[in-house]
Amino acid sequence: MKSSTLKIGLAAMLALFIGFSTTAQAAVPELSENMTQGQFAVWLVHAVGAASKLPAAPTEQDAIDFLKKLNVQPSDGWQKDEVITKKFLASILGDESLEGLSFDELIARIRAFVEGRFSDAKLGIFRAFGSSASSSVTI
């Protein structure tokens, strides 16, 4: 009798664990032109492989704060509840003339840009981002 109770208990714990794992994975939003800037920040951090740098249950603000540490900042700042636009995406790259690119082309360029910043930070490479500013990132 005790053996079957133990098996049922272990099965219940396993089901609970699997449920939590599935829930955690579902928290990453699917890339969409209708997502908010906060959702985009979460997606982007995951897309570049930096999710381990966020807390266990990250918020949109956690993702935005991480991107800010990498000096990934749109020209008007992050507005987590605003929907992303091509103008917003181009401004992350610092070149609003890129607004004419397709959504997918902008996303590809942003991923490459952020992956470069993340790789530099992991390697301890510091780059000047403005005429008088330099940045170091602890990740």
Number of C-alpha atoms within 10 A of each C-alpha: 5 7 8 9 10 11 11 12 12 12 12 12 12 12 12 12 12 12 11 12 11 11 11 13 9 10 14 18 17 12 13 12 13 12 19 18 21 23 26 24 25 26 21 24 24 17 15 17 11 19 18 10 14 17 10 9 8 15 16 18 16 18 25 25 17 21 21 15 18 21 17 22 19 17 16 9 13 20 14 17 12 14 15 19 16 18 17 21 23 23 20 23 19 14 12 15 11 17 16 12 12 11 15 10 12 20 17 11 16 19 16 13 15 22 19 14 21 22 13 16 19 12 10 13 13 13 13 10 10 8 6 6 8 11 14 15 17 8 15
